[in-house]
């Protein structure tokens, strides 16, 4: 579903990513890990079109991505849940979800039942403003909004950050459910090691903007992985 080859990225005069390559397959979770400041979020921003890359190639579902805007990538099936969630605080929960319709044909502007099945709290709070929700509820809202877009590739940046343990468990079950449907590739950036290790089918570990370790879960020693992502 996703193939990244030799990706480089700059912020002004500073180079952030150095020749990063990875693949993400349907029905699998690819977990991107590493200590703070190694370029994990920058990688997702480059893939999603939020930040223009300096070099390398990205192929999404057989389509080589050039300079498409984020909304054009969304129409190709890419959905991005950024760190910090970025919901609209003054819009209601339902209005926040409906912003996901923007990249869909008008005849598909229907609220899928499975969104509320996956996140029952969103159904209960449809008329509440997004800014009135807890951090965990906002995270569920952000993921639900992304799923409205019917993505083929789902990018998740730190979905457990600042969230209480019971909500982390709920989000984990949703991510596993989406993976097990088999029609979506998921790229997960995650610092919480136990959560990441449980969820992932394969790992890509970054260090100072480069890939320092990658492979399928069954091929990587757990202690070696932990040593590469610990400060």
C-alpha positions in Angstrom: 0.0 0.0 0.0 2.8 2.4 0.9 6.4 2.4 -0.4 8.9 5.1 0.7 12.3 5.1 -0.8 15.3 7.3 0.1 13.2 10.1 1.6 15.0 13.2 2.6 13.5 16.3 4.3 14.8 19.7 5.2 13.4 22.5 7.5 15.1 25.6 6.1 18.8 24.9 6.3 18.5 21.9 8.6 18.3 18.3 7.2 15.8 16.2 9.2 15.6 12.9 7.3 18.4 11.1 5.6 17.4 8.5 3.0 14.5 6.9 4.9 12.9 3.9 3.3 9.9 1.8 4.5 7.0 -0.3 3.3 3.6 -0.6 4.8 1.3 -3.5 3.7 -2.4 -4.0 3.8 -3.6 -5.8 7.0 -0.4 -4.8 8.9 0.7 -2.2 11.4 4.1 -0.7 10.7 5.4 1.0 13.9 7.9 3.9 13.6 9.8 4.3 16.8 12.8 6.2 18.2 13.7 8.7 20.8 12.4 12.3 20.8 13.6 14.5 17.9 14.7 11.8 15.5 12.2 12.7 12.8 9.2 10.4 13.4 6.6 13.2 13.1 8.5 14.8 10.2 8.3 11.5 8.3 4.5 11.3 8.7 4.2 15.0 7.6 6.3 14.2 4.5 4.2 11.1 3.6 0.9 13.0 4.1 2.0 16.1 2.1 1.9 18.4 5.1 5.6 19.2 4.5 7.3 19.0 1.1 10.1 16.4 0.9 13.5 17.3 -0.4 14.1 14.0 -2.3 13.2 10.4 -2.6 10.0 8.8 -3.8 6.6 7.8 -2.2 4.2 5.4 -3.8 0.7 5.0 -2.5 -1.4 2.1 -3.7 0.6 2.0 -7.0 0.4 5.8 -7.5 3.7 7.6 -7.3 3.2 10.8 -5.3 4.6 14.0 -6.7 3.6 17.3 -5.4 0.0 16.5 -4.5 -1.6 18.6 -1.8 -2.9 17.0 1.4 -6.5 17.1 0.2 -5.5 15.3 -3.0 -3.7 12.6 -1.1 -6.8 12.2 1.1 -8.8 11.5 -2.1 -6.2 8.9 -3.0 -7.0 7.2 0.4 -4.5 8.6 2.9 -5.7 9.8 6.3 -3.5 11.4 8.9 -4.2 11.7 12.6 -1.6 14.2 13.8 0.0 14.5 17.2 -2.1 16.8 19.3 -5.3 15.6 17.4 -6.2 19.1 16.0 -9.9 18.8 16.3 -12.1 21.9 15.9 -12.8 23.0 19.5 -15.9 25.1 18.7 -17.6 22.6 16.4 -19.7 19.8 17.8 -18.5 16.2 17.8 -20.8 15.5 14.8 -19.6 18.6 12.9 -16.0 17.6 13.5 -16.8 14.1 12.1 -18.5 15.7 9.1 -15.4 17.6 8.1 -14.1 14.2 6.9 -16.7 14.4 4.1 -14.6 17.1 2.4 -12.6 14.6 0.2 -15.6 12.4 -0.6 -18.2 12.6 -3.4 -21.4 14.2 -2.3 -23.3 10.9 -2.5 -21.0 9.5 0.1 -21.7 12.2 2.7 -23.3 9.7 5.1 -22.3 8.9 8.7 -21.2 5.3 8.8 -22.7 3.3 11.6 -19.4 1.6 12.4 -17.9 4.9 13.6 -20.2 4.9 16.6 -19.8 1.2 17.0 -16.1 1.7 17.4 -16.4 4.8 19.5 -19.7 4.7 21.4 -18.8 7.8 23.4 -18.9 9.9 20.2 -22.5 8.9 19.7 -23.4 9.9 23.2 -21.6 13.3 22.8 -22.6 14.2 19.2 -23.9 17.6 20.3 -21.0 18.5 22.6 -18.3 20.9 21.4 -15.0 19.2 20.6 -13.2 21.5 23.0 -15.3 20.2 25.9 -14.1 16.6 25.5 -11.3 15.0 27.5 -8.0 14.3 25.8 -8.9 10.6 25.3 -12.3 11.5 23.8 -10.7 14.0 21.5 -8.3 11.3 20.3 -11.2 9.0 19.6 -12.9 11.9 17.7 -9.7 12.5 15.6 -9.5 8.8 14.6 -13.2 8.7 13.9 -12.9 11.7 11.6 -10.1 10.0 9.7 -12.1 6.9 9.3 -15.0 8.9 7.7 -12.6 9.4 4.8 -12.5 5.6 4.1 -8.7 5.5 4.1 -6.5 2.8 2.5 -3.6 4.1 4.5 -4.0 5.4 8.1 -1.1 7.4 9.7 -1.3 7.7 13.5 1.1 10.0 15.4 1.4 9.3 19.1 -2.3 8.2 19.7 -1.6 7.3 23.3 0.0 10.6 24.3 -1.5 12.0 27.4 -4.4 9.6 27.6 -5.6 7.5 30.5 -4.9 3.7 30.4 -8.5 2.6 29.9 -8.8 4.8 26.8 -5.5 3.5 25.5 -6.9 0.0 25.7 -10.0 1.0 23.7 -7.9 2.7 21.0 -5.6 -0.3 20.8 -8.6 -2.6 20.2 -9.9 -0.3 17.4 -6.5 -0.2 15.7 -6.2 -4.0 15.9 -9.8 -4.3 14.5 -8.9 -2.0 11.6 -5.7 -4.0 10.9 -7.6 -7.3 11.0 -10.1 -6.1 8.4 -7.3 -6.6 5.9 -8.0 -3.6 3.6 -6.0 -0.9 5.2 -2.3 -0.3 6.0 -1.5 1.4 9.2 1.6 3.4 10.1 1.9 4.1 13.8 4.3 6.5 15.5 4.4 5.5 19.1 6.7 6.2 22.2 4.8 3.9 24.6 7.0 0.8 24.1 4.6 -1.9 25.5 1.7 -0.6 23.4 3.8 -0.4 20.3 5.3 -3.8 20.7 1.9 -5.4 21.2 0.4 -3.7 18.2 3.1 -3.9 15.6 3.7 -6.4 12.8 6.9 -4.7 11.8 9.2 -2.0 13.1 11.1 0.9 11.6 13.4 2.6 14.2 14.8 6.0 13.5 18.0 7.5 14.9 19.0 11.1 14.0 16.9 11.0 10.9 18.0 7.7 9.5 16.7 4.1 9.8 18.9 2.3 12.3 16.8 -0.9 12.6 13.9 -2.4 10.6 12.2 -5.7 10.1 9.2 -7.8 11.0 8.4 -8.3 14.7 9.3 -12.0 14.7 12.8 -11.1 13.2 13.8 -8.5 15.8 14.9 -9.3 19.3 12.7 -7.4 21.9 15.7 -6.4 24.1 17.6 -5.0 21.0 14.5 -3.0 20.0 14.1 -1.6 23.5 17.7 -0.6 23.6 17.4 1.3 20.3 14.4 3.3 21.4 15.4 4.1 24.9 17.3 7.3 25.9 
